[in-house]
Amino acid sequence: MSTLTPALAGAVNFRDVGGLPAATGTTRSGVLFRSGSLARIDEPARTQIAGIGLRRIVDLRDDDEVALEPTLGDLAVADTVRVPLVLGSVASFFENDMSLDELYAHIVDESAPRLVEVVRAVIETQPVLVHCTAGKDRTGVSVALILSAAGVEEDAVVADYARTAANLDPERARRIVSWLRRAHPDAVHLEELVTGSPEPAMRGLLERLRGSHGDPADYLRAAGVSDDELAELRRILIAPR
């Protein structure tokens, strides 16, 4: 299991992905963090983030999300890299009643160049935080690809992804589901899209990439990530035994 980062008041699903088992060692703590929105963090949480020494934030949200919940500008982070991970808006997920399987397939099929941007942003500068709104789907797919390409064991990648559902604020999730249900009363997958991070969804995505490319590293190679970049990713993230 990854390092248990102390809860940050107002932060959504914030955690360090250190401590995960890999083929040659374990993921380093204090290098790669993941979360949802940072728009509502309080002063003690800002202090905790400052203590981490983040040098980069990779924001996967679309323009409407950023306008609605801008990340606070006083986090003392050197730079923010915007990589809107999906074409169009997040609202389309619900309008099209996508399942998680369909959403994740859409991300890897349509957003390979942007996933490469995320990988390179992580390679270039650390400590780094990758986040979206809930830290569940876009962040989940991006971080799973990064960890898998670095050689983290699949069970650990899947378990890290699955932790998200338990990390979400249930009251906030209920409010969001209720609000969206009024707009999409017949949507079948709405609640899963808002709150779900079931292991089969991530296993299905990794299996899909094996079937189409060989493994997640080969998927990234096909999208333009070089062997040298993959080696650097492993060096950054994996502490050898």
HUDA-V267925 format. One record per residue. RES is the residue in one small letter. SS is DSSP state (a for helix, b for strand, c for the rest). OMEGA is omega in whole degrees, 0 to 359 (NA if undefined). D_FIRST is the distance of its C-alpha to the first C-alpha in whole Angstrom. Layout:
res = {RES,RES}
ss = {SS,SS}
omega = {OMEGA,OMEGA}
d_first = {D_FIRST,D_FIRST}
//
This chain:
res = {m,s,t,l,t,p,a,l,a,g,a,v,n,f,r,d,v,g,g,l,p,a,a,t,g,t,t,r,s,g,v,l,f,r,s,g,s,l,a,r,i,d,e,p,a,r,t,q,i,a,g,i,g,l,r,r,i,v,d,l,r,d,d,d,e,v,a,l,e,p,t,l,g,d,l,a,v,a,d,t,v,r,v,p,l,v,l,g,s,v,a,s,f,f,e,n,d,m,s,l,d,e,l,y,a,h,i,v,d,e,s,a,p,r,l,v,e,v,v,r,a,v,i,e,t,q,p,v,l,v,h,c,t,a,g,k,d,r,t,g,v,s,v,a,l,i,l,s,a,a,g,v,e,e,d,a,v,v,a,d,y,a,r,t,a,a,n,l,d,p,e,r,a,r,r,i,v,s,w,l,r,r,a,h,p,d,a,v,h,l,e,e,l,v,t,g,s,p,e,p,a,m,r,g,l,l,e,r,l,r,g,s,h,g,d,p,a,d,y,l,r,a,a,g,v,s,d,d,e,l,a,e,l,r,r,i,l,i,a,p,r}
ss = {c,c,c,c,c,c,c,c,c,c,c,c,c,c,b,b,c,c,c,c,b,b,c,c,b,b,b,c,c,c,c,b,b,b,b,c,c,c,c,c,c,c,a,a,a,a,a,a,a,a,a,a,c,c,c,b,b,b,b,c,c,c,a,a,a,a,a,a,c,c,c,c,c,c,c,c,c,c,b,b,b,b,c,c,c,c,c,c,c,c,a,a,a,a,a,c,c,c,c,a,a,a,a,a,a,a,a,a,a,a,c,a,a,a,a,a,a,a,a,a,a,a,a,a,c,c,c,b,b,b,b,c,c,c,c,c,c,a,a,a,a,a,a,a,a,a,a,a,a,c,c,b,c,a,a,a,a,a,a,a,a,a,c,a,a,a,a,c,c,a,a,a,a,a,a,a,a,a,a,a,a,a,a,c,c,c,c,c,c,a,a,a,a,a,a,c,c,c,a,a,a,a,a,a,a,a,a,a,a,a,a,a,a,c,c,a,a,a,a,a,a,a,a,c,c,c,a,a,a,a,a,a,a,a,a,a,a,b,b,b,c}
omega = {181,181,179,178,178,180,178,182,180,177,181,167,183,175,174,178,175,174,180,181,179,183,185,181,177,178,180,171,175,182,184,177,178,179,167,185,175,188,187,183,181,185,176,178,176,179,178,180,178,179,177,180,179,177,182,169,175,187,186,187,177,186,181,179,180,179,181,182,181,175,182,187,185,182,179,177,187,181,175,177,178,174,176,196,182,175,183,184,177,179,181,177,184,178,180,178,181,166,176,179,180,180,182,175,178,182,184,180,188,189,181,180,180,174,175,177,180,180,181,178,177,181,188,190,175,353,187,176,174,182,170,181,179,184,189,190,178,175,181,179,182,182,178,177,180,181,181,180,178,177,177,182,185,181,180,177,181,181,178,176,186,179,189,185,179,182,183,177,186,180,178,179,179,179,181,179,181,180,180,181,177,180,184,187,184,183,182,190,189,184,178,180,182,193,191,168,184,181,182,180,180,176,179,179,181,177,178,179,175,180,185,187,184,174,181,178,178,174,180,175,181,180,174,178,184,175,178,179,178,177,178,176,178,181,181,191,190,171,184,178,NA}
d_first = {0,4,7,8,12,15,16,19,22,23,20,19,15,15,11,10,8,8,6,6,8,12,15,16,14,10,10,12,12,15,16,15,14,14,16,19,23,24,27,27,25,27,28,26,23,25,25,21,21,24,22,20,23,22,25,24,23,23,25,24,27,30,33,34,30,31,34,33,30,31,28,30,31,31,27,29,27,29,29,28,28,29,28,29,27,29,33,34,33,30,33,33,30,32,35,34,32,30,27,23,24,27,26,23,26,28,26,25,29,31,28,28,30,28,24,26,27,23,22,25,25,21,23,26,24,21,20,19,18,19,20,22,23,20,17,17,19,21,18,16,18,18,15,14,17,16,13,15,18,16,15,12,11,12,10,7,9,10,7,7,11,11,10,13,15,14,14,18,21,22,26,26,24,27,30,29,29,32,34,33,34,38,38,36,37,37,34,32,29,29,26,24,24,24,21,19,16,16,14,18,19,16,17,21,20,19,22,24,24,24,27,29,27,26,22,21,22,25,25,25,28,30,29,31,28,29,28,28,26,23,23,23,20,18,20,19,15,15,15,17,17}
//
